[in-house]
Amino acid sequence: MSKDAYIHKLLPGNQGSPLVFAFHGTGGDENQLIGFARDLVPGATVVSPRGDVSEMGAARFFRRTGEGVYDMDDLARATAKMAGFVKAHVEAEKPSEVYALGYSNGANILASVLFAAPDAFDATALMHPLIPFAPDLKGSLAGRRVLITAGRRDPICPPDMTSRLESHLRDAGATVSLEWHEGGHEVRPNEIEAAKRFFAKTEQE
């Protein structure tokens, strides 16, 4: 798979720094999280792709037929394509570590890549993910760190689905942290601080 499989932005970092992939939410683009990712991991190289699916003009990473109802065939297509895109950039950059963060739809494609290629990322931050299916994990996540952030009143990502995803990841061997806030689908300051601590701790280990 080519490094240019997706329209994307690449923000060069310091030599030998981590490589961070940033995946936007529905309606976002390659600009939405690129600065945020650099703030979370100062000095990192950041790659931020734009979703290749349009939903009434809003960019997404895979198709759906309704809120929380995924086109599973298209998710499989997108997952394979994104896993190849990630691998191509990792091979080109040869980073010290590979991190990823995603919000909403971006968190969903990131989680799907994590299930399909458990060795792709050293640390992953899933912000408000919704995984309404039992993942088919293609290996162990032992030694991998995952942060999930979520709202207890999120109308898009119900808390029970968040807890179910946490269980799936723990069962696969991942070290999972969960950060809640009392609101909905918006990103709040405590999530941002949790993500900063999460990636900083990974770099120190």
C-alpha positions in Angstrom: 0.0 0.0 0.0 1.2 3.5 -0.9 2.0 6.3 1.6 -0.4 8.3 -0.7 -3.3 5.9 -0.5 -5.2 8.7 1.4 -5.1 12.5 1.0 -3.1 13.4 4.1 -0.8 15.9 5.8 2.5 15.0 7.3 4.0 17.3 10.0 7.7 16.4 10.3 9.1 16.0 13.8 12.5 15.5 15.5 14.8 12.8 14.3 14.1 9.6 16.2 10.8 10.9 17.6 7.6 8.9 17.7 5.3 8.8 14.7 1.7 9.7 15.5 -1.3 9.0 13.3 -4.3 11.2 13.8 -7.8 10.2 12.6 -10.6 12.8 12.4 -14.3 12.5 13.1 -17.1 12.6 10.7 -17.1 15.9 8.8 -13.5 16.6 9.7 -10.4 16.4 7.5 -6.6 16.0 7.7 -6.4 19.4 9.5 -8.8 18.6 12.4 -6.4 16.8 14.7 -2.9 17.3 13.3 -2.1 20.2 15.7 -3.8 18.5 18.6 -1.6 15.4 18.0 1.6 17.5 18.0 0.4 19.1 21.3 -0.1 15.7 22.8 3.3 14.4 21.7 5.7 17.4 21.3 8.3 16.8 18.7 6.6 13.9 17.1 6.1 13.4 13.4 2.3 13.4 12.7 0.5 11.8 9.8 -3.2 12.8 9.4 -5.2 11.2 6.6 -8.6 12.4 5.3 -11.4 9.8 5.1 -12.1 8.6 1.6 -15.9 8.2 2.0 -18.4 11.1 1.7 -21.6 11.1 3.6 -23.7 14.0 2.2 -20.4 15.9 1.8 -19.0 14.9 5.2 -15.7 13.0 5.1 -15.6 9.6 6.9 -13.4 6.5 6.9 -16.1 4.0 6.1 -19.7 3.8 5.1 -22.7 3.4 7.4 -26.4 2.8 6.8 -27.6 4.7 9.9 -26.4 6.0 13.2 -24.4 3.2 14.7 -25.2 0.8 11.8 -22.0 0.1 9.9 -21.5 -1.2 6.4 -19.3 -4.1 7.5 -18.0 -4.9 4.0 -16.9 -1.3 3.6 -15.4 -1.3 7.1 -13.3 -4.3 6.1 -12.2 -2.5 2.9 -11.2 0.6 4.8 -9.4 -1.3 7.6 -7.2 -3.1 5.1 -6.5 0.1 3.2 -5.7 2.0 6.4 -3.5 -0.8 7.8 -1.5 -0.7 4.6 -1.2 3.1 4.7 0.0 3.0 8.3 2.6 0.3 7.5 3.9 2.3 4.5 4.5 5.4 6.6 6.1 3.4 9.5 8.5 1.8 7.0 9.4 5.2 5.5 9.8 7.1 8.8 11.4 4.3 10.9 10.2 6.0 14.2 11.2 5.1 17.7 7.5 4.3 18.5 4.2 4.4 16.7 1.2 6.1 18.4 -2.3 6.8 17.1 -5.3 8.8 18.2 -8.8 9.1 16.8 -12.0 10.8 17.6 -15.5 9.4 16.9 -15.4 7.9 13.3 -11.6 8.3 13.5 -11.6 6.3 16.7 -13.7 3.6 15.1 -11.4 3.0 12.1 -8.4 3.1 14.4 -9.9 0.5 16.7 -10.7 -1.7 13.6 -7.1 -1.4 12.4 -5.9 -2.3 16.0 -8.1 -5.5 15.8 -6.7 -6.4 12.4 -3.1 -5.5 13.0 -2.4 -5.7 16.8 1.3 -4.9 16.3 0.7 -1.7 14.3 0.7 0.7 17.3 2.6 0.9 20.6 -0.1 3.2 22.1 -3.6 4.1 21.0 -6.0 6.8 22.2 -9.6 6.1 21.2 -11.8 9.2 21.9 -15.5 8.5 21.9 -15.3 5.2 19.9 -18.4 3.2 19.0 -17.8 -0.5 18.2 -21.2 -2.1 18.0 -19.8 -5.6 17.1 -17.6 -8.2 18.7 -14.1 -7.6 17.2 -12.3 -10.4 15.4 -8.8 -9.9 16.8 -6.0 -11.1 14.6 -3.5 -11.7 17.5 -2.6 -10.6 21.0 -2.5 -7.0 22.2 -0.1 -7.9 25.0 2.4 -5.1 25.6 0.1 -2.5 23.8 -1.4 0.4 25.7 -4.9 1.8 24.9 -6.7 4.8 26.3 -10.4 5.2 25.9 -12.1 8.5 26.6 -15.9 8.8 26.7 -18.9 10.7 28.0 -21.4 9.1 30.4 -24.3 10.9 28.6 -23.0 10.4 25.0 -26.1 9.9 22.8 -23.9 8.4 20.0 -21.6 6.1 22.0 -23.6 4.6 24.9 -21.5 3.9 28.0 -22.3 0.2 28.0 -20.7 -0.1 24.5 -17.6 1.7 25.8 -17.3 -0.7 28.7 -17.8 -3.6 26.3 -14.9 -2.4 24.1 -12.7 -2.0 27.2 -13.4 -5.7 28.0 -12.6 -6.9 24.5 -9.3 -5.0 24.6 -8.4 -6.3 28.1 -9.2 -9.9 27.1 -6.8 -9.5 24.2 -4.0 -8.6 26.6 -3.9 -4.8 26.2 -3.2 -2.5 29.1 -6.3 -0.3 29.0 -7.1 3.1 30.7 -10.6 4.6 30.7 -11.3 8.3 31.2 -14.9 9.4 31.6 -16.6 12.8 31.8 -20.2 13.6 32.6 -21.1 15.1 29.2 -21.9 13.8 25.8 -19.9 13.4 22.5 -17.7 16.5 23.0 -14.1 16.3 24.0 -13.5 17.9 27.4 -10.3 19.1 29.1 -9.9 16.1 31.4 -9.8 13.9 28.2 -7.0 16.0 26.8 -5.0 15.9 30.0 -5.5 12.1 30.2 -4.2 11.7 26.6 -1.2 13.9 27.4 -0.3 11.8 30.4 -1.0 8.6 28.5 1.5 9.3 25.7 4.0 10.9 28.0 4.0 7.7 30.1 4.4 5.6 27.0 7.5 7.5 26.0 9.1 7.1 29.4 8.6 3.3 29.5 
